[in-house]
Amino acid sequence: MHEIKREILRIREQIRSLRPHQILHVEDKEISSAFSRLDEIAATEVQEEVLTGLEKDPEIKRAIPDIASFRRAFGLKLELQQVHILLKSTHPWKEIRNFLFYPNYEKLAQMEFYGSGLKKGDKVVFVGSGPLPMSLIMLSKLFHIHGIGIEREKEYAILSTRLINHLSLGKYIRIITGDHTLVPALKKTFSLYMVASAAYPKGEIFSVLGRYLPPGAKISYRTYEKGLRRLFCDFHIPLPPQLRELKRIHPTPPVNNSVVILQRV
């Protein structure tokens, strides 16, 4: 445990002064190395008591927000790189299948589709869809689901719209600029409200969904529960009283995320 703790704290010191534009737009071997090392740590098998000890450690608790923020930013960097590769490709569907995480997204789409009881042709909303809305892309490709992606960064909303059209999915997916506060204004009934892993602030998002969604509405989100990946997940807040957990679908390889299905009561 002590060796893992020292390594996490060392990486935290290495990345804590980085600004978002440095992570997103500067090619730096040390930044890439820090992300790769965190991935290696996340994949390390440890006993539950070791993980519990790290979760309770005051120094680790203070470090996790910086670590989680860095991982989200670097994940966004990888998404942006992939989007530009796809937009340049004359065969984007062939290219997208070469994406490192394609099998993960395919499996996650199946978990969400069957876990939430979706049917072919249903409509979903995806809060925090990002520049590469793979969840909507896979649900549409595999199950003909129609979706609206909500992305607060206008640049990413425009970029993802270009990608959707490049993949010939424009009749299934629409991207709009905004945040979770737009959900009540949509004034439509959706079969599932999806919250992206990188969508923040989680507490406020779930509070809005709890207040404004109609009774019976289903919500999905993803979280890490196994091993040290759980340590790097900084979403550990109580749900509002209007939302109850219906189902928790645990991952099977190559997926590491659990899919949690909630319902508005």
Sequence and secondary structure as in RCSB ss.txt:
>XXXX:A:sequence
MHEIKREILRIREQIRSLRPHQILHVEDKEISSAFSRLDEIAATEVQEEVLTGLEKDPEIKRAIPDIASFRRAFG
LKLELQQVHILLKSTHPWKEIRNFLFYPNYEKLAQMEFYGSGLKKGDKVVFVGSGPLPMSLIMLSKLFHIHGIGI
EREKEYAILSTRLINHLSLGKYIRIITGDHTLVPALKKTFSLYMVASAAYPKGEIFSVLGRYLPPGAKISYRTYE
KGLRRLFCDFHIPLPPQLRELKRIHPTPPVNNSVVILQRV
>XXXX:A:secstr
 HHHHHHHHHHHHHHTT  HHHHHH   HHHHHHHHHHHHHHT    HHHHHHHHH HHHHHHHHHHHHHHHHHH
HHHHHHHHHHHHH SSHHHHHTTSTTHHHHHHHHHHHHHHTT  TT EEEEET  SS HHHHHHHHHH  EEEEE
ES HHHHHHHHHHHHHTT TTTEEEEE  GGGGGGG S  SEEEE TT S HHHHHHHHHHHS TT EEEEEEE 
SHHHHHT        TTEEEEEEE   TT  EEEEEEEE 
